[in-house]
Amino acid sequence: MHFKGVEILLNILFCGDANIAKGIFMSVLSVCAHMPPPCVYILTASIGKHTAIPESFAKSLETATRCKVALIDVTNEFSSY
């Protein structure tokens, strides 16, 4: 996307556990249908009953959408809480 001759790169951050993976996938597919592929960051953790989004999901999303996807698992940082 360009604005006044300058290319704009879109960065999107999602935060959540494995329960929102399908929603992330649909959201990124929708964005990619209307814009150049964004850089997607996914912040996740396994805390209590919540399971982190697996790395395999990030790779599948990257393959399907040609977006750059970074999965940031902060389970270790929150394990003492």
N, C-alpha and C positions, 0 to 999 in steps of 0.2 A: 504494500500500500504506500502511496506517496502523498505527501502534504506539502504543497508549495515547492515541489521539486526535490524534497528530501524523503528518502525511503524510511518508512516507519516499521520497526520490528515490534511485534506484539509479544509480550510476556504474560503468561497466565499462571497464577498460583492456585492450586487446589489443596485443601487440607482435609484429611479424614482417614477413615479406616477402610477395610475391604468392602464394607457395606455400600460404599458410594462409588465403587469402581465402574459399574455400568453407567452411572450418571456422568462420570468424568468422560468415559468413552463417547457417549452420545453428544456431550457438550463440545468436545474437541472436534468430532466429525462435523458438527454444525458450523463451528467457526471456520474450519478448513473449506467448507463448501462455499463460503462467501469472501474469504480473505486468503492471503498467502499463509502457509503453515507457520504457526506461532512457536515460540519456545515455551514448553510446558514444564512447570515445576510441581511436584506432588510431595507434600509434607505428610508423613504418616508415622504411626507408632502402634506397637502392641502394648496396650495398657489395660489391665483387668480383663474384662470380657471382649475387648476390642482387639481385632487382629489387623496387623499392618497390611497394606497393599503389597503384594509380592512383586519382586523385580521382573518376573515373567510378564506381568500385566503391563509394566512400563515398556518392555521390549515389543509386546504385541501392539500397543498403542503407537509406538514409534514406527513400526513396520506398516501398519494400516494407514497412517495419516502422513507419513514422511515428515513429521514434526520432530524437533529435538525434545526429548523427554528426560528429565532428571528426577529420579526418585530419591527423596531425602528421608531416610528412616531414622527417627529420633528416639527409638525405643530405649537405647542405652542411656541417653541423657535423662530420661524420665523414669528409669527403673527403680530409683530410690524413693519415688513418691507413692 
